[in-house]
Amino acid sequence: MLNLRYTVRLTLAFIKRFRGILLLGVGIGALIFALVTLILPLFLSRGTQRIGITGRYKVTDLPASVVTDISEGLTTTDASGQVLPALATNWEVTNEGKTWTFHLSQDKYWQDGKKVTAEAVNYNFEGVTVEKPDETTIVFTLKDPFSPFGSVVSTPVFKKGLLGTGKWKVTNLSLVSGYVERMTLKDKEGNKKIIKFYPTEDRTKLAFKLGEVDILKEIIDPQPLSDWKTAQVDSTVNQNRFVALFFNTKDPSLNKDQKELRQALSYGIDKTQFEGDRALGPISPNSWTYNSQIKAYDYDPTRAKELLAKLPDEARESINIKISTTSVLLPIAEKIINDWEEIGIKSSVQVVSTFPQEYQTFLAIYDIPKDPDQYATWHSTQKSTNISKYENPRIDKLLEDGRLELDTAKRKKIYLDFQRYLLEDIPAVFLYHPLSYTVTRK
């Protein structure tokens, strides 16, 4: 007990005598702690962006927003889809559209400082012969004419791995099970982008909450981050994407003989209730082939009921439409169901995680190709990519002609007609061009 009292008295005396030095030490320690934990990271992270992107990507199929920072293609495309020079300054199309000859720019360099030559441009297309007669010329010979080829070669090329010609150079890459988990990009000024990929949008938003990233790009639903005082949410309408309700035209209730029912279902949806811009058809409003005069199917429940009244009583009473969709679009599906209830249509929704094998209708987000060619989506021969399982000889012919025609004016007319006839037959209800959100930590 005496030893304890002695120790306490000695400690108190020491504190009293050296309290000034001790307080100064505590103050310096607190200052150092603040510097290390609060101030220093601000300087260290200056010029560094930590970005979260949703999706599972391999090195060979990274999103366009990433690869276009790293490299270029022989061509590029503007907002309207017109093909412009990039690595190639000019090109000629001969042999009735089968031979494409590209001439490389003389002032393009790989990120290792070496000049871009034909030898290192490594496009590899099935059924296409490639010749390189000299360092600045590349000749592609196709089996058949293919007018969209100019936009096909806008895909960025790489010399080796991900060594490109763009402003941003890949300095680090992490893979998990063959998928890119993280990559670091750096420019000549020393600025960095650390990009992390997450399998779902919920996981991407969780990464933001946990402080793993500070910027989220191309978010579909910003909630609950839009309510945060420490997060800035910006939105833009993505007119190169649309949300549509695809009809399975092989379903007995929605097949090619049921056009009036499909039209009634379209008229019965109030398309102005969705955030974003109204989508009229499958082509972007920015496209040089966009047809603004196609049938709009504006909300008209009276017209919808008139079309339904033409159906036999037994057929009308047995209608029960199931919408298959992902959880992200569930609120949209529920709004559609409510609208259909107003015109007497029974319906339900099924949430799926992947594209279903069996479905009546499929509500989905569709990325519009750069070129107006949509052969893969609507031609009857495209069994795996034709979402609506659509067959129409007139549409098939227009899509085939559009791929062969090199004259811009004639090609435009083909796609104007394609949109007009497709909307009349309505294998899908085109709803809206969705908002795309960017979330930034303040």
C-alpha positions in Angstrom: 0.0 0.0 0.0 2.9 2.3 0.9 4.5 1.6 -2.5 1.3 2.5 -4.3 0.9 5.8 -2.4 4.6 6.6 -3.1 4.1 5.9 -6.8 1.0 8.0 -7.1 2.6 11.0 -5.3 5.7 10.7 -7.4 3.6 10.7 -10.6 1.6 13.7 -9.6 4.7 15.6 -8.6 6.3 14.8 -12.0 3.1 15.9 -13.9 3.0 19.2 -11.8 6.6 20.0 -12.5 6.7 19.1 -16.2 3.1 19.9 -17.1 4.1 22.5 -19.7 6.3 20.1 -21.5 3.7 17.3 -21.4 0.9 19.6 -22.7 3.2 20.7 -25.5 3.9 17.1 -26.4 0.2 16.2 -26.4 -0.4 19.2 -28.7 2.4 18.3 -31.1 1.1 14.7 -31.1 -2.4 15.8 -32.0 -1.1 18.0 -34.7 0.9 15.2 -36.2 -2.1 12.9 -36.0 -4.3 15.5 -37.9 -1.6 15.9 -40.5 -1.3 12.2 -41.1 -5.0 11.3 -41.1 -6.6 14.4 -42.5 -4.3 16.8 -44.3 -1.7 14.6 -45.8 -4.1 12.3 -47.7 -5.5 15.4 -49.4 -2.1 16.2 -50.9 -1.3 12.6 -51.7 -4.6 12.1 -53.5 -4.5 15.4 -55.4 -4.6 14.5 -59.1 -5.9 11.0 -58.3 -9.4 9.9 -59.2 -10.8 6.7 -57.6 -13.6 5.6 -59.8 -16.2 2.8 -59.4 -17.8 1.1 -62.4 -20.5 -1.6 -62.4 -19.9 -4.6 -64.5 -17.8 -7.7 -65.0 -15.2 -7.2 -67.8 -12.3 -9.1 -69.2 -9.3 -7.3 -70.6 -10.6 -7.8 -74.1 -14.1 -6.3 -73.5 -13.5 -3.3 -71.2 -16.2 -0.6 -71.5 -15.8 2.0 -74.2 -15.5 4.8 -71.6 -12.3 3.2 -70.4 -10.6 1.9 -73.6 -11.1 5.2 -75.5 -8.9 6.9 -72.8 -6.2 4.3 -73.4 -6.1 4.0 -77.2 -7.7 4.8 -80.6 -9.0 2.8 -83.6 -8.3 3.4 -87.2 -11.4 5.6 -87.1 -13.7 7.2 -84.6 -17.3 8.2 -84.6 -19.0 11.5 -83.7 -22.2 11.8 -81.7 -24.3 11.2 -84.8 -22.5 8.0 -85.7 -20.6 9.5 -88.7 -17.2 7.9 -89.2 -14.1 10.2 -88.8 -10.3 9.8 -89.0 -8.3 8.7 -86.0 -5.2 6.5 -86.5 -6.0 6.6 -90.2 -6.2 10.0 -91.9 -8.2 8.7 -94.9 -9.4 5.5 -96.6 -10.9 4.3 -99.8 -13.6 1.7 -100.4 -13.3 -0.3 -103.7 -14.3 -3.6 -105.2 -18.0 -2.9 -104.7 -17.5 -2.4 -101.0 -15.4 -5.4 -100.4 -12.0 -3.8 -100.1 -11.2 -1.1 -97.5 -7.8 0.6 -97.7 -6.7 2.7 -94.7 -3.8 5.1 -94.7 -2.2 5.7 -91.3 -1.3 9.1 -89.9 2.4 10.0 -89.8 2.3 11.6 -86.3 0.7 8.9 -84.1 2.8 7.2 -81.4 2.4 4.3 -79.0 2.8 5.0 -75.3 6.3 3.5 -75.4 7.3 6.3 -77.8 7.4 4.2 -81.0 5.6 5.4 -84.1 2.4 3.6 -85.1 3.0 1.5 -88.1 0.7 -1.0 -90.0 2.6 -4.0 -88.6 1.4 -3.3 -85.0 -2.2 -2.7 -85.9 -3.7 -6.1 -85.0 -7.3 -6.3 -86.0 -8.4 -9.9 -86.5 -11.8 -10.3 -88.2 -13.2 -13.7 -89.1 -13.4 -14.1 -92.9 -11.4 -10.9 -93.6 -8.0 -10.9 -95.4 -5.6 -8.3 -94.1 -2.6 -7.0 -96.2 0.0 -4.4 -95.2 1.9 -3.4 -98.3 3.9 -0.7 -96.5 4.3 0.8 -93.0 1.4 3.2 -93.5 -1.2 1.2 -95.4 -3.6 -1.5 -94.3 -5.9 -3.3 -96.7 -8.9 -5.3 -95.6 -10.6 -7.5 -98.1 -14.1 -8.8 -97.1 -16.0 -11.7 -98.6 -19.1 -9.5 -99.0 -19.7 -5.8 -99.0 -20.3 -4.4 -95.5 -21.0 -0.7 -95.2 -20.7 -0.5 -91.4 -17.0 -1.6 -91.6 -15.8 1.9 -91.1 -17.4 2.1 -87.6 -16.2 -1.4 -86.8 -12.5 -0.3 -87.0 -13.2 2.5 -84.6 -12.6 -0.1 -81.9 -9.3 0.9 -80.1 -6.2 -1.2 -80.9 -3.3 -2.0 -78.7 0.3 -2.8 -79.5 0.9 -5.3 -76.7 -1.4 -6.0 -73.8 -3.0 -2.6 -73.1 -0.3 -0.4 -74.5 -2.2 2.1 -76.7 -2.0 5.6 -78.2 -4.3 7.5 -75.8 -3.7 10.1 -73.1 -3.9 7.6 -70.3 -1.5 4.7 -69.9 -2.2 1.5 -67.9 0.4 1.2 -65.1 -1.3 -1.5 -63.1 -3.9 -4.2 -63.7 -5.5 -6.7 -61.2 -7.5 -9.8 -62.3 -9.7 -12.1 -60.4 -10.9 -15.3 -62.1 -10.1 -13.7 -65.5 -12.1 -10.5 -64.8 -10.6 -7.1 -64.3 -10.9 -6.1 -60.6 -8.8 -2.9 -60.6 -6.7 -0.9 -63.0 -4.6 2.2 -62.7 -4.2 4.7 -65.4 -1.6 7.6 -65.5 -1.1 10.5 -67.9 2.0 12.5 -68.7 1.3 15.1 -66.1 1.2 12.5 -63.3 -2.5 12.4 -62.8 -4.0 9.0 -62.0 -7.2 7.2 -62.3 -7.8 4.1 -60.1 -10.7 2.3 -61.6 -12.4 -0.5 -59.6 -15.1 -2.8 -61.1 -18.0 -4.3 -59.1 -20.5 -7.0 -60.2 -23.7 -5.1 -59.3 -24.8 -1.5 -58.8 -25.6 -2.1 -55.2 -22.0 -3.3 -54.6 -20.7 -0.3 -56.4 -22.7 2.1 -54.2 -21.5 0.1 -51.1 -17.9 0.8 -52.2 -18.7 4.5 -52.3 -20.2 4.3 -48.8 -17.1 2.5 -47.5 -14.7 5.0 -49.0 -13.2 2.6 -51.6 -14.0 5.0 -54.4 -14.9 8.7 -54.7 -16.6 8.8 -58.1 -19.3 6.5 -59.5 -20.0 6.6 -63.2 -23.0 5.5 -65.3 -25.2 4.7 -62.3 -28.8 3.9 -63.1 -30.3 4.5 -59.7 -28.5 7.0 -57.4 -30.5 6.3 -54.3 -29.7 6.6 -51.4 -26.6 8.5 -52.3 -28.6 11.3 -53.8 -29.8 12.1 -50.2 -26.3 12.5 -48.9 -25.0 16.0 -48.1 -21.5 14.8 -48.9 -22.3 13.4 -52.4 -22.9 15.4 -55.5 -25.2 13.7 -58.1 -25.1 14.9 -61.7 -27.3 13.4 -64.4 -27.3 13.3 -68.2 -29.7 11.7 -70.7 -28.0 8.8 -72.4 -29.5 9.0 -75.9 -27.3 6.1 -77.0 -29.3 3.7 -74.8 -33.1 3.0 -74.5 -35.4 1.1 -72.2 -37.9 -1.0 -74.0 -40.4 -3.7 -73.4 -39.6 -6.5 -75.9 -42.5 -8.8 -76.9 -41.8 -12.4 -77.5 -43.4 -12.7 -80.9 -43.3 -16.5 -80.6 -45.7 -16.4 -77.6 -49.2 -17.4 -78.7 -50.7 -14.2 -77.1 -48.2 -11.8 -78.8 -47.3 -13.5 -82.1 -47.2 -11.9 -85.5 -51.0 -12.2 -85.9 -51.6 -10.2 -82.7 -50.4 -6.8 -83.9 -53.5 -5.0 -82.6 -52.9 -6.4 -79.1 -49.3 -5.3 -79.2 -50.4 -1.8 -80.3 -53.0 -1.7 -77.6 -50.4 -2.5 -74.9 -48.2 0.3 -76.2 -50.9 2.9 -76.3 -51.8 1.8 -72.8 -48.5 2.9 -71.3 -47.9 6.5 -70.2 -44.4 7.0 -71.4 -44.1 10.5 -70.1 -43.9 9.2 -66.5 -40.4 7.9 -66.8 -37.3 10.0 -66.0 -35.2 10.7 -69.2 -36.2 11.5 -72.7 -39.0 9.8 -74.6 -37.7 7.1 -77.0 -39.6 6.7 -80.2 -37.7 3.8 -81.8 -34.5 1.8 -81.9 -32.3 4.5 -83.4 -30.7 7.2 -81.3 -32.1 10.8 -81.8 -28.5 11.8 -82.4 -28.1 9.4 -85.4 -27.8 10.7 -88.9 -30.5 8.1 -89.8 -33.0 9.0 -87.1 -36.6 9.1 -88.2 -38.6 11.5 -86.1 -41.8 10.9 -88.1 -42.4 7.3 -87.0 -45.5 6.3 -85.1 -45.1 7.6 -81.5 -47.7 5.5 -79.7 -48.4 8.4 -77.3 -50.4 7.5 -74.2 -54.0 6.9 -75.4 -56.0 4.6 -73.2 -59.1 5.2 -75.3 -57.4 4.0 -78.4 -56.0 1.0 -76.5 -59.5 0.0 -75.4 -60.8 0.4 -79.0 -58.1 -2.0 -80.2 -58.7 -4.5 -77.4 -62.5 -4.4 -78.2 -61.6 -5.9 -81.7 -60.4 -9.0 -80.1 -62.7 -12.0 -79.5 -64.3 -11.9 -76.0 -62.6 -15.1 -75.0 -59.2 -14.0 -76.2 -59.5 -10.6 -74.5 -60.6 -12.0 -71.1 -57.8 -14.6 -71.1 -55.0 -12.0 -71.5 -52.5 -12.1 -68.7 -49.1 -10.6 -69.6 -46.0 -11.5 -67.6 -43.1 -8.9 -67.6 -39.7 -10.4 -66.9 -37.0 -7.9 -65.9 -34.1 -7.2 -63.6 -34.4 -5.7 -60.1 -33.1 -2.3 -61.4 -36.1 -1.9 -63.7 -38.7 -3.4 -61.3 -40.2 0.1 -60.5 -40.7 0.7 -64.2 -42.4 -2.7 -64.6 -44.8 -1.9 -61.8 -45.8 1.4 -63.4 -46.5 -0.5 -66.6 -48.7 -3.0 -64.7 -50.6 -0.1 -63.1 -51.2 1.5 -66.5 -52.4 -1.8 -68.1 -54.8 -2.3 -65.2 -56.5 0.9 -66.2 -57.3 -0.5 -69.7 -58.4 -3.9 -68.3 -55.2 -5.9 -68.9 -54.1 -8.4 -66.2 -50.4 -8.6 -65.8 -47.6 -9.6 -63.4 -43.9 -9.2 -63.0 -41.0 -11.7 -62.6 -37.6 -10.5 -61.4 -34.7 -12.3 -63.2 -31.0 -11.9 -62.8 -30.1 -12.9 -66.3 -31.8 -13.0 -69.7 -34.6 -15.6 -69.3 -35.0 -18.6 -71.6 -38.8 -18.4 -71.4 -40.7 -15.1 -71.3 -43.7 -13.3 -72.6 -42.2 -9.8 -72.5 -38.7 -8.7 -71.4 -38.1 -5.2 -70.0 -34.5 -4.3 -70.6 -31.9 -1.5 -71.2 -30.5 -1.7 -74.7 -27.2 -0.1 -75.8 -27.7 1.4 -79.3 -24.9 0.5 -81.8 -22.8 3.4 -83.2 -23.8 2.4 -86.7 -27.5 2.3 -87.6 -27.1 -1.4 -88.6 -29.3 -3.4 -86.1 -29.2 -6.7 -88.0 -28.3 -8.6 -84.9 -31.3 -7.4 -83.0 -34.1 -7.6 -85.6 -33.1 -10.0 -88.4 -35.0 -13.3 -88.4 -31.7 -15.4 -88.7 -30.2 -14.0 -85.4 -31.6 -16.5 -83.0 -29.4 -15.7 -80.0 -29.5 -11.8 -80.2 -33.0 -11.2 -81.6 -34.7 -10.5 -78.3 -38.2 -10.4 -79.7 -37.7 -13.5 -81.8 -39.0 -11.3 -84.5 -39.5 -12.4 -88.1 -40.5 -10.0 -90.9 -39.4 -10.4 -94.5 -39.6 -6.7 -95.2 -37.5 -5.8 -92.2 -35.0 -8.6 -93.1 -34.6 -7.1 -96.6 -34.1 -3.5 -95.3 -31.5 -4.7 -92.8 -29.7 -6.7 -95.6 -29.8 -3.7 -98.0 -28.5 -1.3 -95.3 -25.4 -3.4 -94.8 -24.6 -3.4 -98.6 -25.4 0.2 -99.5 -22.3 2.5 -99.5 -24.1 5.6 -100.7 -24.9 7.7 -97.6 -28.2 9.2 -98.9 -29.5 5.9 -100.1 -28.5 4.2 -96.9 -30.2 6.8 -94.8 -33.5 6.2 -96.7 -33.2 2.5 -96.0 -33.0 3.1 -92.3 -35.8 5.7 -92.3 -38.0 3.0 -93.8 -36.7 0.4 -91.4 -37.8 2.4 -88.4 -41.2 3.2 -89.9 -42.1 -0.4 -90.7 -40.7 -1.7 -87.5 -42.8 0.7 -85.4 -45.9 -0.2 -87.4 -45.4 -3.9 -86.6 -44.3 -3.1 -83.0 -42.2 -6.0 -81.8 -41.2 -3.9 -78.8 -42.5 -0.8 -76.9 -39.8 1.9 -76.9 -40.2 3.7 -73.6 -37.4 6.2 -72.9 -33.7 7.1 -73.0 -32.7 6.8 -69.4 -30.7 9.2 -67.2 -27.2 8.2 -66.5 -25.9 9.4 -63.1 -22.4 10.4 -61.9 -21.9 10.5 -58.1 -18.9 12.4 -56.7 -17.8 12.7 -53.1 -17.7 16.4 -52.1 
